[in-house]
């Protein structure tokens, strides 16, 4: 199983231990639970002379999810793995909605203030909130893990793979597209954009070929907007037919492919916009930061025969990746960013007019919505033990979301706090490696 983090009595991180050893320490009352997510114990007796092995935190940034891993470079053991799911696109939609509501109010010439555009100066290196949220999430978890483990170095995936530049540093112009691995980045781009499946039949987990939408035999170009992915069977079947002729009996698929051609790769744009900002933030931790390319990550993962996941991509980031990795029993933690709620005082209708007001009280009986609790109900229709996220009411009758169901009307006296609301939801992956 994944290791359990251990803290000394002064909250200094010690070497993580096996879950069985952690259970024994808790059973013998030599330690207490310090944190539920990630699970951490704190010793009751000090161990000042205990030697601690240095660990490395590895980060594979993504637009929707980022892989995190803690690896022991000397032994190759994966101590911790997690997938951090971002809310950048949700923030973008919220900002767009707010902007539209304000604009509609101004256009009605009501008492609302006029737009102000020139009274706020953006600082150097400014990025929109939807992008900065990704940077802040990674920064938050890097600092948290540094408090729970003896982290001495950081590895971050920074740039794309460029094999031709490595083989020939003087490469330029047309030569850049005519090397032995010409088309590598184009293929990676298409795989990412089309979700690694055939555009014509949606087959996955089969060899895919780069296919020209407008055939080259009829003047089609090699521009990225004229390329897609297809399986061998569909590629042969289409041949030199025009796309409209080939899909004349599938108008919905034709419409979908034409929309895909024009759609930009927003995920790649988000990662490219934030990667150097993230590097700047990680350097502020005063730990040595190693950077690696996406191609090196893929090479390491292929060499070690690891499945394609965000957390295993993180394990394989950088040249520091050990030749052998110990991943047996690793159970990744899934972390979903939810934010801390809204400061909006009134719920509005579709025209932007207030229709109801929110209460300012966030706490009831020492609990707040979002806390992870354990409820031991002794009798009634909800009798049993329930573990999950709580929704509070001032009446003291709470709801608990267990992940699979919603248990309603549980009295607050049965509830016990396990983890305070911190802007994230947690769950353990069902996959144990």
C-alpha positions, 0 to 999 in steps of 0.5 A: 500500500501507499506509505503513511506520512509520519511527523515527529512531536515537533511536526518535523517530517520523518520517513514514511512508514508502511500502513501496517506499521502505522496501524500498530503505532496507533493501536499502541497509542504511540501516535495519533492521527494528524491529518486524514488527506493525505493520511498522516500520523504524529508521534507522541514521543520525540525521536530527535536522532532519527535519520531521514532519507531525502525525497523528491516531489515530481510534477506533471502539469496539465490543464484539467489535471496535474500529476503529483508524486513523491519518489525516493531517488536512491531506492526507486520507491514511489512513496506517494501518488496523486492526481490534482484536478483543477477548476480553471475552466469552471472559473472561466465560465463564472467570470464570463457569466458575471461579465455578461450580467454586468453588461446587460445591466449597463445596457438597461441604463439603470442605477448600476455603475458604468463600465470602468476600463482604465483604472486598473493596471495589470502587473508584469507577468499577469495571468487571468484567474482561470490560469493562475488557479492551476499555479496556486493549486500546485503551489499549495500542494507542493508546500503541503507535501514539503511539510509532511515529507523530507523533500529536498528537490523538485522535478517539473515537466516544462517543455515539449520534446525536440529530438531533431534539435538534440541531434542537430543543434544547427537545424533550421528552416525546412530541415526542421520538418525533414528529420528522422522523426519528422511529424512527431509533434504533429502526431502528439498534437493530434492524439491530444486533440482527438482523444486518441481515437479514430475520427471516422469510427471512434475506435480506441486502443488501435494503431492510428494513422495521420489522415488528410481530410482533403486528400493530397491527390486533390490538392490537400496540404499538410497543414495541421487544420487538414489533418486528423487521425483514423484507423487503417481500415477507415483510411483505406476506405476513404482513399481519395474521397472528399470528406463530404462524399465519404460521410454523406450518410453521416451528417452528424459525424461530418458536422463534428469533424468540421467543428474539430478542425476549427477548435483550438487545443485549449488545454495545451494553450493553458499549460504553455501559458502557465509553465514558466509562471509555475517554474518561478513559483517553485523556485521560490521554495528555495529547493533545487528545481529540475526541469524535463521535457514531455518527450523525456517523460514519455520515454521514461514511462515507455521504458519502465512499462508504466500505464498512461496516467497523470501520476505515473507521468509525474513519476517519470519526469526528468533525468533523475528518474531511477532505472527501476521503480517500486510501485507495488501497492501504490493507491493514488489519491484523487484531489479535486479543487472546489474552491471555498464557496462564493462571496455572492450575497444574492442569487440572481435570475437570468436577467441579473436581478436578485431573487433570494439572499444568502445567509452570512453564517457558514458554521453551525454547531462547529461544522461547516458545509464541505467538512469531511465527517464520520457519523455513527447513527445508533438507530432509525432509518439511517442507522449505521456508520456514514463517512463523507462530505457534510452539508450543514443547517442551522437546525442541526439536521445535516446531510452527508454525501458519501460519494455514492449516495446522499444520506439526509437528516442526520443529527449533528450530535452523531457527527465527528470531524475527520477533515476540515473543509480546505477547498478540495474534495478527496477520494482514493482511486479504485486502482491499486498498482 
